[in-house]
Amino acid sequence: MDDTPAHPPILVLGCSEAAMKLRQPGHEIAAVLSIHSQGEYPVDATGIALVQVLQFDDIERAECGRCGKSAPQLDTQEMEQGNGPTHGCAEYG
């Protein structure tokens, strides 16, 4: 007979789902790994013994080869003009 302990099941959830699961009384969650970007918050894992929080850097989108503006600059310009974010330049891809 094998006495090796079984690994616990892994459950992958988005932040909202994880938060709801953690609020359920009687949950059997033993550890949380929260991965989020700089503009987001980690899941609240208050009361969980093992918590690891990892934050990753958001990447910048490339500049338009035609006008030299970045995608966020083009998005802002178009939102101000009431056009929505279409990325301004025909060559921006």
CYANA upper distance limits for C-alpha pairs under 8 A (distance plus 0.5 A):
 13 LEU  CA     17 GLU  CA      6.28
 13 LEU  CA     18 ALA  CA      5.97
 14 GLY  CA     18 ALA  CA      6.48
 15 CYS  CA     19 ALA  CA      6.54
 15 CYS  CA     42 PRO  CA      8.14
 15 CYS  CA     43 VAL  CA      6.32
 16 SER  CA     20 MET  CA      6.80
 17 GLU  CA     21 LYS  CA      6.66
 18 ALA  CA     22 LEU  CA      6.58
 18 ALA  CA     43 VAL  CA      7.62
 19 ALA  CA     23 ARG  CA      6.80
 19 ALA  CA     43 VAL  CA      6.79
 19 ALA  CA     44 ASP  CA      7.25
 19 ALA  CA     45 ALA  CA      8.42
 20 MET  CA     24 GLN  CA      7.05
 21 LYS  CA     27 HIS  CA      7.79
 22 LEU  CA     27 HIS  CA      7.35
 22 LEU  CA     29 ILE  CA      8.04
 22 LEU  CA     45 ALA  CA      7.58
 29 ILE  CA     48 ILE  CA      7.90
 30 ALA  CA     48 ILE  CA      6.84
 30 ALA  CA     49 ALA  CA      7.19
 30 ALA  CA     50 LEU  CA      7.20
 31 ALA  CA     48 ILE  CA      6.71
 31 ALA  CA     49 ALA  CA      7.00
 31 ALA  CA     50 LEU  CA      5.06
 31 ALA  CA     51 VAL  CA      6.20
 32 VAL  CA     45 ALA  CA      7.47
 32 VAL  CA     48 ILE  CA      7.85
 32 VAL  CA     50 LEU  CA      6.88
 32 VAL  CA     51 VAL  CA      5.33
 32 VAL  CA     52 GLN  CA      6.84
 33 LEU  CA     51 VAL  CA      6.45
 33 LEU  CA     52 GLN  CA      5.35
 33 LEU  CA     53 VAL  CA      6.43
 33 LEU  CA     54 LEU  CA      8.09
 34 SER  CA     42 PRO  CA      6.26
 34 SER  CA     43 VAL  CA      6.66
 34 SER  CA     51 VAL  CA      8.17
 34 SER  CA     52 GLN  CA      6.76
 34 SER  CA     53 VAL  CA      5.27
 34 SER  CA     54 LEU  CA      6.63
 35 ILE  CA     42 PRO  CA      7.29
 35 ILE  CA     53 VAL  CA      6.52
 35 ILE  CA     54 LEU  CA      5.26
 35 ILE  CA     55 GLN  CA      6.27
 35 ILE  CA     56 PHE  CA      7.97
 36 HIS  CA     40 GLU  CA      6.41
 36 HIS  CA     41 TYR  CA      7.09
 36 HIS  CA     42 PRO  CA      6.45
 36 HIS  CA     53 VAL  CA      8.48
 36 HIS  CA     54 LEU  CA      6.99
 36 HIS  CA     55 GLN  CA      5.54
 36 HIS  CA     56 PHE  CA      6.86
 37 SER  CA     41 TYR  CA      8.23
 37 SER  CA     55 GLN  CA      5.92
 37 SER  CA     56 PHE  CA      5.53
 37 SER  CA     57 ASP  CA      6.61
 37 SER  CA     58 ASP  CA      6.77
 38 GLN  CA     55 GLN  CA      6.99
 38 GLN  CA     56 PHE  CA      7.14
 38 GLN  CA     57 ASP  CA      6.76
 38 GLN  CA     58 ASP  CA      7.29
 42 PRO  CA     53 VAL  CA      7.36
 45 ALA  CA     51 VAL  CA      7.56
 61 ARG  CA     70 SER  CA      7.32
 61 ARG  CA     71 ALA  CA      6.59
 61 ARG  CA     72 PRO  CA      8.31
 62 ALA  CA     70 SER  CA      6.61
 62 ALA  CA     71 ALA  CA      7.31
 63 GLU  CA     68 GLY  CA      5.98
 63 GLU  CA     69 LYS  CA      5.85
 63 GLU  CA     70 SER  CA      4.65
 63 GLU  CA     71 ALA  CA      6.81
 63 GLU  CA     92 TYR  CA      8.26
 64 CYS  CA     68 GLY  CA      5.44
 64 CYS  CA     69 LYS  CA      6.06
 64 CYS  CA     70 SER  CA      6.65
 64 CYS  CA     71 ALA  CA      7.72
 64 CYS  CA     89 CYS  CA      7.67
 64 CYS  CA     91 GLU  CA      7.35
 64 CYS  CA     92 TYR  CA      5.37
 64 CYS  CA     93 GLY  CA      8.14
 65 GLY  CA     91 GLU  CA      7.33
 65 GLY  CA     92 TYR  CA      7.25
 66 ARG  CA     89 CYS  CA      7.75
 66 ARG  CA     91 GLU  CA      6.78
 66 ARG  CA     92 TYR  CA      7.95
 67 CYS  CA     89 CYS  CA      7.75
 69 LYS  CA     73 GLN  CA      6.57
 69 LYS  CA     74 LEU  CA      6.91
 70 SER  CA     74 LEU  CA      6.82
 71 ALA  CA     75 ASP  CA      6.52
 71 ALA  CA     87 HIS  CA      6.45
 72 PRO  CA     76 THR  CA      6.64
 73 GLN  CA     77 GLN  CA      6.66
 74 LEU  CA     78 GLU  CA      6.63
 74 LEU  CA     85 PRO  CA      7.89
 74 LEU  CA     87 HIS  CA      5.79
 74 LEU  CA     88 GLY  CA      5.89
 75 ASP  CA     79 MET  CA      6.56
 75 ASP  CA     84 GLY  CA      7.68
 75 ASP  CA     85 PRO  CA      5.03
 75 ASP  CA     86 THR  CA      7.31
 75 ASP  CA     87 HIS  CA      6.15
 75 ASP  CA     88 GLY  CA      7.70
 76 THR  CA     80 GLU  CA      6.66
 76 THR  CA     85 PRO  CA      7.92
 77 GLN  CA     81 GLN  CA      6.88
 78 GLU  CA     82 GLY  CA      6.66
 78 GLU  CA     83 ASN  CA      5.66
 78 GLU  CA     84 GLY  CA      6.07
 78 GLU  CA     85 PRO  CA      6.27
 78 GLU  CA     86 THR  CA      7.76
 78 GLU  CA     87 HIS  CA      8.11
 78 GLU  CA     88 GLY  CA      7.25
 79 MET  CA     83 ASN  CA      6.21
 79 MET  CA     84 GLY  CA      5.31
 79 MET  CA     85 PRO  CA      6.62
 87 HIS  CA     92 TYR  CA      7.01
 88 GLY  CA     92 TYR  CA      7.81
